[in-house]
Amino acid sequence: MKGKHQGVQKRLLDINSKAFYTPCGCHSLNLALCDIANSCVKAKDFFGIIQGIYNLFSNSTKRWKILKEHVKISVKPLSSTRWESHVEAVKAIRFQPIELREALLELAETDGDNDVRCRANALACFHIGNFEFLVSLIIWYEILHAVNLISKHLQSSDMLIDVAIDEIQGLINFF
């Protein structure tokens, strides 16, 4: 619902002025998870690198072809409103960092644009090859994957409240 001035909430209030607004739990969860990814400098840096990798390859069909020659799962963009995009973006790098690094190194050697070559080399050598980045990749994937599974269950049409409570408690215990 967009709000009391337009959208579904407005229409409902036009029909019945006594109708009350109940925020969508899944939408609130989505917004909270998007905010978590931007909550600290390390997280911002990490997801900035993820987005930078996508941007580098997606801005050219020639570069995208080099990427596809090296990886099975293509890199994905991040979305500021759809937190699940973070899971997919991290997954694409988490399970093929060596192949992605090789694609970046090939790009650094063959691209005609000096800026692209420098960015590709920096991503390959200082980020993909960085221990802290690799550990962050594993940790963020585990966190996002666990939350995503519970989120999917919570959104199912046949979800029961006692099962939802148990699953949320299990997620809390996971951390």
C-alpha positions as CSV (number, residue, x, y, z in Angstrom):
1,M,0.0,0.0,0.0
2,K,1.4,3.3,-1.1
3,G,-0.3,5.4,1.6
4,K,-3.4,7.2,2.7
5,H,-3.2,9.7,-0.2
6,Q,-3.0,7.3,-3.1
7,G,-3.0,3.6,-3.8
8,V,-4.9,0.7,-2.2
9,Q,-5.1,2.3,1.2
10,K,-6.7,5.4,-0.2
11,R,-9.3,3.4,-2.1
12,L,-10.2,1.4,1.0
13,L,-10.5,4.6,3.0
14,D,-12.8,6.1,0.3
15,I,-15.1,3.1,0.6
16,N,-15.0,2.8,4.4
17,S,-13.5,5.6,6.4
18,K,-13.3,3.4,9.5
19,A,-11.0,0.9,7.8
20,F,-7.6,0.7,9.5
21,Y,-4.2,0.2,8.0
22,T,-2.2,-2.9,8.7
23,P,1.3,-2.8,7.4
24,C,2.3,-5.8,5.2
25,G,4.8,-7.9,7.2
26,C,6.6,-9.2,4.2
27,H,7.0,-5.6,2.8
28,S,8.3,-4.4,6.2
29,L,10.7,-7.4,6.3
30,N,11.9,-6.5,2.8
31,L,12.6,-2.9,3.8
32,A,14.4,-3.9,7.0
33,L,16.6,-6.4,5.2
34,C,17.5,-3.7,2.6
35,D,18.5,-1.4,5.4
36,I,20.6,-4.1,7.1
37,A,22.7,-4.3,4.0
38,N,23.4,-0.6,4.2
39,S,23.8,-0.4,8.0
40,C,27.6,-0.3,8.3
41,V,30.6,0.7,6.3
42,K,31.9,-2.8,5.8
43,A,28.5,-4.0,4.4
44,K,28.3,-0.9,2.1
45,D,31.8,-1.6,0.9
46,F,31.1,-5.3,0.3
47,F,27.9,-4.7,-1.6
48,G,29.5,-1.9,-3.5
49,I,32.1,-4.3,-4.8
50,I,29.4,-6.8,-5.7
51,Q,27.5,-4.1,-7.6
52,G,30.8,-2.8,-9.2
53,I,31.5,-6.3,-10.6
54,Y,28.1,-6.4,-12.2
55,N,28.4,-2.9,-13.6
56,L,31.8,-3.6,-15.1
57,F,30.5,-6.6,-17.1
58,S,27.0,-5.5,-17.8
59,N,28.0,-2.2,-19.5
60,S,29.4,-3.9,-22.6
61,T,28.2,-7.0,-24.5
62,K,31.9,-7.8,-25.3
63,R,32.7,-7.8,-21.5
64,W,29.6,-9.8,-20.8
65,K,30.7,-12.4,-23.4
66,I,34.1,-12.7,-21.6
67,L,32.2,-13.2,-18.3
68,K,29.9,-15.9,-19.8
69,E,33.0,-17.8,-21.1
70,H,34.3,-18.2,-17.6
71,V,31.3,-18.5,-15.3
72,K,28.2,-20.7,-15.2
73,I,26.0,-18.4,-13.0
74,S,26.1,-14.9,-14.3
75,V,26.6,-12.0,-11.9
76,K,23.4,-10.2,-10.8
77,P,22.6,-6.6,-9.9
78,L,21.6,-5.4,-6.5
79,S,18.2,-3.8,-5.9
80,S,17.5,-1.2,-3.3
81,T,13.9,-2.4,-2.9
82,R,14.1,-6.1,-3.5
83,W,16.5,-7.5,-0.8
84,E,16.3,-11.0,-2.4
85,S,18.5,-9.6,-5.2
86,H,21.3,-9.5,-2.6
87,V,21.1,-13.3,-2.2
88,E,21.3,-13.9,-5.9
89,A,24.1,-11.4,-6.4
90,V,26.2,-12.8,-3.6
91,K,25.5,-16.4,-4.7
92,A,26.8,-15.8,-8.2
93,I,30.2,-14.8,-6.8
94,R,30.2,-17.0,-3.7
95,F,30.3,-20.3,-5.7
96,Q,32.7,-19.2,-8.5
97,P,35.2,-16.7,-7.3
98,I,38.1,-18.3,-9.1
99,E,36.3,-18.3,-12.4
100,L,35.1,-14.7,-11.9
101,R,38.7,-13.6,-11.0
102,E,39.9,-15.3,-14.3
103,A,37.3,-13.3,-16.2
104,L,38.4,-10.1,-14.6
105,L,42.0,-10.8,-15.3
106,E,41.2,-11.5,-19.0
107,L,39.3,-8.3,-19.1
108,A,42.2,-6.4,-17.5
109,E,44.5,-7.8,-20.3
110,T,42.3,-7.5,-23.3
111,D,40.0,-4.4,-22.9
112,G,40.9,-1.3,-24.9
113,D,39.7,1.1,-22.3
114,N,42.4,1.9,-19.7
115,D,39.8,2.7,-17.0
116,V,38.1,-0.6,-17.5
117,R,41.4,-2.5,-17.4
118,C,42.4,-0.7,-14.1
119,R,39.0,-1.4,-12.5
120,A,39.0,-5.1,-13.6
121,N,42.6,-5.6,-12.3
122,A,41.7,-3.9,-9.0
123,L,38.6,-6.1,-8.6
124,A,40.6,-9.2,-9.4
125,C,43.7,-8.5,-7.3
126,F,42.5,-6.4,-4.4
127,H,38.9,-7.6,-3.9
128,I,38.2,-11.1,-5.2
129,G,41.7,-12.2,-4.1
130,N,41.3,-10.5,-0.7
131,F,40.8,-12.8,2.4
132,E,38.4,-10.4,4.1
133,F,36.3,-10.1,1.0
134,L,36.2,-13.9,0.6
135,V,35.2,-14.4,4.3
136,S,32.5,-11.7,3.9
137,L,31.2,-13.5,0.8
138,I,30.7,-16.7,2.7
139,I,29.2,-15.1,5.8
140,W,26.8,-12.8,3.9
141,Y,25.7,-15.7,1.7
142,E,24.9,-17.9,4.8
143,I,23.0,-15.0,6.5
144,L,21.1,-14.0,3.4
145,H,20.3,-17.6,2.4
146,A,19.0,-18.5,5.8
147,V,16.8,-15.4,6.0
148,N,15.6,-15.9,2.5
149,L,14.4,-19.5,3.2
150,I,12.4,-18.3,6.2
151,S,11.0,-15.3,4.3
152,K,9.8,-17.7,1.6
153,H,8.1,-19.9,4.2
154,L,6.5,-16.8,5.9
155,Q,5.0,-15.7,2.6
156,S,3.4,-19.1,1.7
157,S,-0.4,-19.1,1.6
158,D,-0.7,-22.1,4.0
159,M,1.6,-20.8,6.7
160,L,0.4,-21.3,10.3
161,I,1.3,-18.9,13.1
162,D,2.8,-21.6,15.3
163,V,5.0,-22.8,12.4
164,A,6.0,-19.2,11.7
165,I,7.0,-18.6,15.3
166,D,9.1,-21.8,15.3
167,E,10.8,-20.9,12.1
168,I,11.6,-17.4,13.3
169,Q,12.9,-18.8,16.5
170,G,15.1,-21.2,14.6
171,L,16.5,-18.4,12.5
172,I,17.3,-16.4,15.7
173,N,19.0,-19.5,17.1
174,F,21.0,-19.8,13.8
175,F,22.6,-16.5,14.6
